[in-house]
Amino acid sequence: MGAAFSLPALASLDEAQMRIVPFEALVGWAEDDHVAAMDAFIETCQLLDDPQWLPICTLAQDYPGSARSFFELFFRPVLIEDGQPGLFTAYFEPELAGSEYRSGRYTVPVYARPPEIAAGTANYTRKQIEEDGVLAGRGLELAWVEDPVDLQFLQIQGSGRIRLQDGSVLRLGFGGSNGQPFQSLGDELVRRGIYNIHQVSAAVIKNWVRANPTEGRDLLSHNPSYVFFTEIAHLPAHRGPVGAMNRSITAQRTLAVDPVYTPLGAPVWMEKGGAQPFNRLMVAQDVGSRIKGAQRADIFWGTGDDAGREAGMIKDPGRMFVLLPIQRAYALVPED
């Protein structure tokens, strides 16, 4: 049994507004693919080492009824609000071309975390790492890639794949950081008057840096945060990256959430607006440093360039409901 993942202490929810709603109030509930949601839920359910979750998780492994009836029988949807409007974005798993060895094409190192940073005795800046080479030649290179812009976007996502020259895949997970605050490259381009906020995307940033090498290097240095990676062995290529619960996450069924309001491992009903609206049962299986608030979530969209382009366009309103075991739901929101 892994680490326990359960709802935070009630004190952390004192300022939140909570109410239980019937399943009939969830827009599109009857039309969703509940089997897909059940598969994602089972992936991490066994980690919920809690007396209110354990019986449910045991039943989920071999439930004789429909997936929809499982959720309706054992859960209640709870709307948790903190006064901020719903905001849903998306993230993805990048895949870069690379090599295990430095070459004329692949010159940008992908570093594992050095021991002095792990021990808290050093705190290198991005400039020291990328321009001064303080980590070079120490055997910390996990791989080499072609483009520093792609590496920084890999670091922003926190995990990814490197497709090596022999066709094999190196899976990378988050291995720590230099402790510096994240600064958005897109926001900096807007601040400099180069683009308006609605024009900025990952593709726009990459193209601008490549077209303006000197200014581009300065822009990349504007973000002092530097992420290190660790190799994730024995993770099949068809599986998603490892999330905060140390299990593979599922494209368009996994959410990154704020665990202050949404317990990791819980099913979450999402009603997303925007240009491509959908209503879907997701599972809270990941977190993100910029995901803060009761109605804030990041959707794992998938792997590769297409998923990245689509994820970059998602910044939509909506609302979400946390599905909690019946006893837990009524402990939070007593019946009138």
Order of alpha helices (4+ residues) and beta strands (2+ residues): beta-alpha-alpha-alpha-beta-beta-beta-beta-alpha-alpha-beta-alpha-beta-beta-alpha-alpha-alpha-beta-beta-beta-beta-beta-alpha-beta-beta-alpha
